[in-house]
Amino acid sequence: METVIAKSKKTILAAYIIFIVFGAFFCMFGISALFFEETVIGTVILCVGLFCMGVGVGWTVYIAKKPKVYITFKEGKLYFWNGLICSPSEVDYCTSRNAGLDGAIINYGKLIISVHNTEYKLQFVEGVGNVVSNITALKAQFTAIEEMQKHIEEKKAVENPVQESEKG
């Protein structure tokens, strides 16, 4: 069974599309002001509209290019969006940063995760606090399991020579 650990917050696209629409309205008002020979006001409103449209288009494209799912967990392994596959015990650390007021309201943030001394920064991660908690819990669980398996193997290695000497 595959479990999604971290996914991107695609619903924020709506905010930037609205930003594009407001930019278009500002452009229309700016152009109409220029027709009525209000050059200073028309130019300022037009520039604000073009800026809003540019920012809106830029962020919309940036967020749309993000993968829908960043990290999944399946069969005891973490599968990353970039093809990296590792055990949760191989995660060096996992932290998060807030995305400001809008991130607090819409519940997204920036995930910073390090695997094999390589740091990955994922933006617009939905429920980033829960993601950090889940990865930390998986790391602790798998680290404990691996230590227990190592201890059992060491114990068997010590007992095996004794058993072979008793047979002979």
C-alpha positions as CSV (number, residue, x, y, z in Angstrom):
1,M,0.0,0.0,0.0
2,E,1.3,3.4,-1.0
3,T,1.0,6.3,1.4
4,V,1.4,9.9,0.4
5,I,3.7,11.6,2.8
6,A,4.2,15.1,1.2
7,K,2.2,16.7,-1.5
8,S,2.2,20.2,-3.0
9,K,-0.5,22.7,-2.3
10,K,-1.9,23.2,-5.8
11,T,-5.0,25.0,-4.6
12,I,-2.9,28.2,-4.2
13,L,-3.0,28.4,-8.0
14,A,-6.5,30.0,-7.7
15,A,-5.0,32.9,-5.8
16,Y,-2.5,33.7,-8.5
17,I,-5.1,33.3,-11.3
18,I,-7.2,35.9,-9.4
19,F,-4.1,38.0,-9.3
20,I,-3.9,37.8,-13.1
21,V,-7.5,38.8,-13.4
22,F,-7.1,41.9,-11.2
23,G,-4.0,42.8,-13.2
24,A,-6.1,42.6,-16.4
25,F,-8.7,44.9,-14.8
26,F,-6.0,47.4,-13.8
27,C,-4.6,47.3,-17.3
28,M,-8.1,48.1,-18.8
29,F,-8.6,51.0,-16.4
30,G,-5.1,52.3,-17.1
31,I,-5.6,52.1,-20.9
32,S,-9.0,53.8,-20.6
33,A,-7.4,56.5,-18.4
34,L,-4.8,57.1,-21.1
35,F,-7.6,57.5,-23.7
36,F,-9.1,60.3,-21.6
37,E,-5.7,62.0,-21.5
38,E,-5.0,61.2,-17.8
39,T,-1.4,60.2,-18.7
40,V,0.1,60.1,-15.2
41,I,-2.7,58.2,-13.5
42,G,-3.2,56.0,-16.6
43,T,0.4,55.1,-16.8
44,V,0.6,54.2,-13.1
45,I,-2.5,52.1,-13.2
46,L,-1.3,50.4,-16.4
47,C,2.1,49.6,-14.8
48,V,0.4,48.2,-11.7
49,G,-1.8,46.0,-13.9
50,L,1.1,44.8,-15.9
51,F,3.1,44.1,-12.8
52,C,0.2,42.1,-11.3
53,M,-0.3,40.1,-14.4
54,G,3.4,39.4,-14.7
55,V,3.7,38.2,-11.1
56,G,0.5,36.2,-11.4
57,V,1.6,34.4,-14.6
58,G,5.1,33.8,-13.2
59,W,3.9,32.2,-9.9
60,T,1.1,30.3,-11.7
61,V,3.7,28.7,-14.1
62,Y,6.1,28.1,-11.2
63,I,3.5,26.3,-9.0
64,A,1.9,24.4,-11.9
65,K,5.3,22.9,-12.7
66,K,5.6,21.5,-9.2
67,P,4.9,17.8,-8.8
68,K,1.6,16.9,-7.2
69,V,3.2,14.4,-4.9
70,Y,6.7,15.0,-3.4
71,I,7.2,12.0,-1.2
72,T,5.4,8.6,-0.9
73,F,6.0,5.7,1.4
74,K,5.7,2.2,0.1
75,E,7.1,-1.2,1.2
76,G,9.3,0.4,3.8
77,K,10.9,2.9,1.5
78,L,10.5,6.6,0.9
79,Y,10.1,7.5,-2.8
80,F,10.9,11.1,-3.7
81,W,9.6,13.1,-6.7
82,N,13.1,13.2,-8.2
83,G,13.6,9.4,-8.3
84,L,15.5,9.0,-5.0
85,I,14.5,5.9,-3.0
86,C,15.7,5.4,0.6
87,S,14.8,3.9,3.9
88,P,13.4,6.4,6.4
89,S,16.4,5.7,8.7
90,E,18.7,7.2,6.0
91,V,17.1,10.6,6.4
92,D,19.6,12.9,8.2
93,Y,17.1,15.5,9.3
94,C,13.7,17.0,8.4
95,T,12.5,20.5,9.3
96,S,10.0,23.0,8.1
97,R,9.7,26.8,7.7
98,N,6.5,28.8,7.7
99,A,5.4,30.4,4.5
100,G,4.1,33.6,6.3
101,L,0.6,34.6,7.0
102,D,-0.9,33.0,3.9
103,G,0.9,29.8,4.6
104,A,-0.5,29.7,8.1
105,I,-4.1,30.4,6.8
106,I,-4.0,27.9,3.9
107,N,-1.7,25.4,5.8
108,Y,1.4,25.1,3.6
109,G,5.1,25.7,4.1
110,K,8.6,24.8,3.1
111,L,10.0,21.4,3.8
112,I,13.7,20.9,4.3
113,I,14.9,17.3,4.2
114,S,18.4,15.9,4.1
115,V,19.2,12.4,2.8
116,H,22.8,11.2,2.6
117,N,24.0,14.7,3.3
118,T,22.1,16.2,0.4
119,E,19.5,18.8,1.3
120,Y,16.3,19.1,-0.6
121,K,14.0,22.2,-0.2
122,L,10.4,21.7,-1.1
123,Q,8.1,24.7,-1.3
124,F,4.3,24.8,-1.1
125,V,4.1,21.5,0.9
126,E,0.6,20.9,2.2
127,G,0.4,20.4,6.0
128,V,4.2,20.7,6.4
129,G,4.1,20.3,10.2
130,N,2.4,16.9,9.8
131,V,4.9,15.9,7.1
132,V,7.8,16.6,9.5
133,S,6.1,14.6,12.3
134,N,5.4,11.7,10.0
135,I,9.0,11.5,8.6
136,T,10.5,11.9,12.1
137,A,8.3,9.1,13.4
138,L,9.2,6.8,10.4
139,K,12.9,7.6,10.9
140,A,12.7,6.7,14.6
141,Q,10.7,3.5,13.9
142,F,13.0,2.2,11.2
143,T,16.2,3.2,13.1
144,A,14.9,1.2,16.1
145,I,14.1,-1.8,13.8
146,E,17.5,-1.8,12.1
147,E,19.3,-1.5,15.5
148,M,17.2,-4.5,16.8
149,Q,18.0,-6.5,13.6
150,K,21.7,-5.7,14.0
151,H,21.7,-6.8,17.6
152,I,20.0,-10.1,16.7
153,E,22.5,-10.7,14.0
154,E,25.4,-10.0,16.4
155,K,23.8,-12.3,19.0
156,K,23.5,-15.1,16.4
157,A,27.1,-14.6,15.2
158,V,28.3,-15.1,18.8
159,E,26.1,-18.2,19.4
160,N,26.9,-19.9,16.0
161,P,30.5,-20.7,16.8
162,V,29.5,-22.1,20.1
163,Q,26.9,-24.4,18.5
164,E,29.4,-25.6,15.9
165,S,32.0,-26.5,18.5
166,E,29.4,-28.5,20.5
167,K,28.5,-30.6,17.3
168,G,32.2,-31.6,16.7
